[in-house]
């Protein structure tokens, strides 16, 4: 249990660092409005986190981005594209899971192998479905490529749901920031919509 706690804790710590980096990137491009952006996508993040599926949060994310001021044509292009090619959380999950299995079996990977693994996962994570347990297929392929014991998959099944939740929420954050940045580049970022006053 202690080993699993360190694994899950290390993964979420890394996700936290990534979120900070994404927030800084958003702040550099949209300024103080980055705080508004992160506030508005809170509900989609929680939905993705609770269902372990970033796909489930797609409609709400699209709606919130448009309320934030991202032009519909930009949001409806960048967001689906991001769900196929900008899966930051999925890549981190696959990397952590593969390294965890290697360490559990006492396999030491050289720096060259780790860099190769990073490059491989950057490619294989593209197009991954944003649904629960979709990452397991990529992890299995990575284990096979590096001649690591595929039986090690059983080791991460116990905590897969917990890790999948963080992966899905991070995918929403990454794609939302990307949409806002592209809208800013294209001059398609307007002022946020004001909340409707209660009747």
C-alpha positions in Angstrom: 0.0 0.0 0.0 2.9 2.4 0.8 4.3 1.7 -2.7 1.0 2.4 -4.3 0.6 5.6 -2.2 4.0 6.8 -3.4 3.1 6.0 -7.0 -0.2 7.8 -7.0 1.2 10.7 -5.0 4.1 11.1 -7.3 1.7 11.0 -10.3 -0.6 13.7 -8.9 2.4 15.8 -7.8 3.6 15.7 -11.4 0.2 16.6 -12.7 0.1 19.5 -10.3 3.4 20.8 -11.7 2.0 20.4 -15.2 -1.1 22.4 -14.3 1.1 25.2 -13.0 3.1 25.2 -16.3 -0.2 25.3 -18.3 -1.5 28.2 -16.1 1.7 30.1 -16.7 1.4 29.5 -20.4 -2.2 30.7 -20.4 -1.2 33.8 -18.3 1.6 34.7 -20.8 -0.9 34.7 -23.7 -4.2 35.9 -22.2 -3.0 37.7 -19.1 -5.0 37.9 -15.9 -7.9 36.3 -17.8 -6.2 33.0 -17.2 -7.8 33.1 -13.7 -11.2 33.4 -15.3 -10.4 30.6 -17.8 -9.5 28.2 -15.0 -12.5 29.2 -13.0 -14.9 28.6 -16.0 -13.5 25.2 -16.8 -13.7 24.0 -13.3 -17.0 22.1 -13.9 -15.7 20.3 -17.0 -12.6 19.3 -15.1 -14.6 17.9 -12.3 -16.9 16.0 -14.7 -13.9 14.5 -16.5 -12.2 13.7 -13.1 -15.3 12.0 -11.7 -16.1 9.9 -14.8 -12.4 9.3 -15.8 -13.4 10.3 -19.3 -12.4 13.6 -20.9 -14.8 12.8 -23.8 -17.7 13.1 -21.3 -16.7 16.6 -20.5 -16.3 17.7 -24.2 -19.7 19.4 -24.6 -19.4 21.4 -21.4 -15.8 22.3 -22.1 -16.8 23.7 -25.5 -19.7 25.6 -24.0 -17.5 27.2 -21.3 -14.7 28.1 -23.8 -17.3 30.0 -25.9 -18.5 31.8 -22.8 -14.9 32.7 -22.0 -14.7 34.4 -25.4 -13.1 31.9 -27.7 -14.8 32.2 -31.1 -17.0 29.2 -31.9 -15.1 28.4 -35.1 -11.8 28.3 -33.2 -13.2 26.2 -30.2 -14.9 23.8 -32.5 -11.7 23.2 -34.4 -9.0 23.3 -31.8 -10.8 21.3 -29.1 -11.6 18.2 -31.1 -8.1 18.3 -32.6 -6.7 18.5 -29.1 -8.7 15.5 -28.0 -6.9 13.5 -30.6 -3.4 15.0 -30.5 -2.9 17.0 -27.3 -3.4 14.4 -24.5 -0.9 15.6 -21.9 -2.4 13.7 -19.1 -2.6 10.4 -21.0 1.1 10.6 -22.0 2.1 11.3 -18.3 0.0 8.4 -17.1 1.5 6.0 -19.7 5.0 7.1 -18.7 4.4 6.7 -15.0 2.7 3.3 -15.4 5.5 1.9 -17.6 8.3 3.2 -15.3 6.4 1.8 -12.3 6.2 -1.6 -13.8 9.9 -1.6 -14.8 10.9 -0.6 -11.3 8.6 -3.1 -9.7 10.5 -5.9 -11.7 13.9 -4.4 -10.9 14.6 -3.4 -14.5 16.9 -0.5 -14.9 16.3 1.6 -18.0 19.2 3.6 -19.4 18.8 7.3 -20.1 18.7 6.5 -23.8 15.9 4.0 -23.2 13.9 6.5 -21.2 14.3 9.2 -23.9 13.2 6.6 -26.5 10.2 5.7 -24.3 9.3 9.4 -24.1 9.4 9.8 -27.8 7.5 6.5 -28.4 4.7 7.6 -26.0 4.5 11.0 -27.6 3.6 9.2 -30.8 1.5 6.3 -29.5 -0.6 8.5 -27.2 -1.9 10.5 -30.1 -5.4 9.5 -31.1 -6.0 7.6 -27.8 -9.6 7.5 -26.8 -10.5 9.7 -23.9 -12.5 7.0 -22.1 -11.7 4.9 -19.0 -8.9 2.3 -19.4 -8.0 3.5 -22.9 -4.4 4.0 -21.8 -3.9 0.3 -21.0 -3.5 -0.6 -24.6 -0.7 1.9 -25.1 1.0 0.8 -21.9 0.8 -2.8 -23.0 2.4 -1.9 -26.4 5.2 0.0 -24.6 5.9 -2.8 -22.3 6.2 -5.2 -25.2 8.5 -2.8 -27.2 11.0 -2.6 -24.3 10.7 -6.3 -23.4 9.3 -5.6 -20.0 7.0 -8.1 -18.3 3.5 -7.6 -19.7 2.2 -9.4 -16.5 3.1 -6.1 -14.8 -0.2 -4.7 -16.1 -1.9 -6.4 -13.2 0.1 -4.2 -10.8 -1.5 -0.9 -12.0 -5.0 -2.2 -12.4 -5.6 -1.7 -8.6 -5.0 2.1 -8.9 -5.9 2.6 -12.6 -9.2 4.3 -11.8 -7.4 6.8 -9.5 -4.8 7.6 -12.1 -7.3 7.7 -15.0 -9.2 10.4 -13.2 -6.2 12.7 -13.0 -5.3 11.9 -16.6 -8.8 12.9 -17.9 -8.9 16.2 -15.9 -5.5 17.2 -17.2 -6.5 16.5 -20.8 -9.4 19.0 -20.3 -7.0 21.6 -18.9 -4.4 21.2 -21.6 -7.0 21.4 -24.4 -8.8 24.4 -22.9 -5.5 26.4 -22.6 -4.6 25.4 -26.2 -7.9 26.7 -27.4 -7.6 30.0 -25.6 -4.0 30.5 -26.8 -4.9 29.8 -30.5 -7.9 32.2 -30.2 -5.6 34.9 -28.9 -3.1 34.3 -31.8 -5.9 34.5 -34.3 -7.5 37.6 -32.8 -10.6 35.5 -32.1 -10.7 36.0 -28.3 -13.5 38.4 -27.2 -14.7 39.4 -23.7 -16.3 36.7 -21.5 -20.0 36.5 -21.5 -21.6 37.8 -18.4 -23.7 35.4 -16.3 -27.4 36.0 -16.8 -29.0 37.8 -14.0 -31.6 35.8 -12.0 -35.2 36.4 -13.0 
